[in-house]
Amino acid sequence: MRTYLTTVLQRPETRVLTMISGLWMSRLISFSVRNNIFEDLYNCPCSANELAVRRGFKSDIIQRLLLGLVHLGLVKKEREKFVLAEDGFLLLQKAPTGFAAMTQLWSELFDGAWQVIDQTAKTGIPGFEIVHGEPIFAFIGRDSALAKTFDTAMSGLTNIIATEVANHIALSELTLLCDVGGGNGALMRTILASNPQMKGLVFDLPHVIERAIVVTEPGVITFIGGDFFESVSSAPAHILSNVIHDWSDQEAIRILHNVWRAQPREGVIYLVEMMLDHDEEPILARSTDLNMLMLTGGCERSYTDFDRLLSRAGFKILSVEKIVDFTCLITARRIDVAH
Ligand SMILES: C[S@@+](CC[C@H](N)C(=O)[O-])C[C@H]1O[C@@H](n2cnc3c(N)ncnc32)[C@H](O)[C@@H]1O
């Protein structure tokens, strides 16, 4: 069956109209997540009418919305019943990928920032800051429900790459690793599980650490609250996953240099990031680059960009591994340079 993303569109008119209509598809997914439609279909395949009665919607409208989800390949229609398709499982609230939380962010909260794209284009100020009057991490920190959703979405993304990253780090025989901007510790938990000789530090903003300590079993990881623009915890190796892309070059160099200051001479740094020129089809890296522009003022980067940032901060790239379609692991070692 051909669906939204797998159809090859020949006519330019159809291609462009499909691009323009992308927003509607995102809205349809967020409606379905918000109303637990994927959960309903997972628990029991049902007709549009049964779903409409259960959720209090109009039956003919729900039928059309469900057919939209069939078009996206998230739901299948089997006779009169609608059934969750394999891709739809990724949008269940309990799915480890956290895409339900991600939908809430991308399709709802972040959408507000995108609405002022003209102002961002003129001023360079991220849309989020224009709309909310403060940077995104400060805004998230003041709303505990939103902060929880953000952590779930972020750790969901991390879960996709964590095992591969952990296996790679296992080769290094490290005894201590610090995850800078490590959120609720999801990546560190996976790394420690395949590296029994290792101890882990997770460094993040104090409000993130407070929540992380509540959800994590005590004693396994040491959680440290702080501001990575000031300093980070000392360790022989640090990992930063989806952190550098949140920041401008100047800010990124400051964070990386604080890592440099916290390491011994032979220190190692791992960056988990999308890379613009390390993917035959960098679909997500390109769109995430625009999202960073609208949310944080950060950007996605190429190999040359990372090489430049890391060497300015005192590191030399040793290797770049592609972890999944949209993420690379960069390993660099500390070098002694004058800054
Ligand atoms: C995009 S999230 C990535 C989270 C996690 N590393 C992952 O890959 O799922 C960026 C993280 O940086 C943290 N962060 C933002 N500003 C920070 C600061 N000034 N000091 C320390 N952590 C900060 C955020 O709280 C958040 O957990």
The ligand as an SDF file (V2000), in Angstrom:
LIG
                    3D

 27 29  0  0  0  0  0  0  0  0999 V2000
   17.6120   19.0550   23.6990 C   0  0  0  0  0  0  0  0  0  0  0  0
   17.7390   18.5660   25.3640 S   0  0  0  0  0  0  0  0  0  0  0  0
   18.7080   17.0740   25.2550 C   0  0  0  0  0  0  0  0  0  0  0  0
   18.5240   16.1730   26.4460 C   0  0  0  0  0  0  0  0  0  0  0  0
   19.3110   14.8650   26.4100 C   0  0  0  0  0  0  0  0  0  0  0  0
   20.7440   15.0640   26.3270 N   0  0  0  0  0  0  0  0  0  0  0  0
   18.8280   14.0150   25.2660 C   0  0  0  0  0  0  0  0  0  0  0  0
   19.5530   13.8100   24.2910 O   0  0  0  0  0  0  0  0  0  0  0  0
   17.6940   13.5310   25.3560 O   0  0  0  0  0  0  0  0  0  0  0  0
   18.8990   19.7560   25.9820 C   0  0  0  0  0  0  0  0  0  0  0  0
   19.2150   19.6070   27.4640 C   0  0  0  0  0  0  0  0  0  0  0  0
   20.0870   20.6700   27.8460 O   0  0  0  0  0  0  0  0  0  0  0  0
   19.6870   21.1190   29.1200 C   0  0  0  0  0  0  0  0  0  0  0  0
   20.1500   22.5010   29.3400 N   0  0  0  0  0  0  0  0  0  0  0  0
   19.7150   23.6380   28.7240 C   0  0  0  0  0  0  0  0  0  0  0  0
   20.3720   24.7200   29.1830 N   0  0  0  0  0  0  0  0  0  0  0  0
   21.2600   24.2550   30.1170 C   0  0  0  0  0  0  0  0  0  0  0  0
   22.2280   24.9030   30.9390 C   0  0  0  0  0  0  0  0  0  0  0  0
   22.4380   26.2400   30.8690 N   0  0  0  0  0  0  0  0  0  0  0  0
   22.9710   24.1440   31.7700 N   0  0  0  0  0  0  0  0  0  0  0  0
   22.7820   22.7820   31.8400 C   0  0  0  0  0  0  0  0  0  0  0  0
   21.8700   22.1100   31.0770 N   0  0  0  0  0  0  0  0  0  0  0  0
   21.1210   22.8520   30.2250 C   0  0  0  0  0  0  0  0  0  0  0  0
   18.1790   21.0330   29.0650 C   0  0  0  0  0  0  0  0  0  0  0  0
   17.5830   21.0900   30.3390 O   0  0  0  0  0  0  0  0  0  0  0  0
   17.9710   19.7110   28.3360 C   0  0  0  0  0  0  0  0  0  0  0  0
   17.9140   18.6220   29.2260 O   0  0  0  0  0  0  0  0  0  0  0  0
  1  2  1  0
  2  3  1  0
  2 10  1  0
  3  4  1  0
  4  5  1  0
  5  6  1  0
  5  7  1  0
  7  8  2  0
  7  9  1  0
 10 11  1  0
 11 12  1  0
 11 26  1  0
 12 13  1  0
 13 14  1  0
 13 24  1  0
 14 15  1  0
 14 23  1  0
 15 16  2  0
 16 17  1  0
 17 18  1  0
 17 23  2  0
 18 19  1  0
 18 20  2  0
 20 21  1  0
 21 22  2  0
 22 23  1  0
 24 25  1  0
 24 26  1  0
 26 27  1  0
M  CHG  2   2   1   9  -1
M  END
$$$$
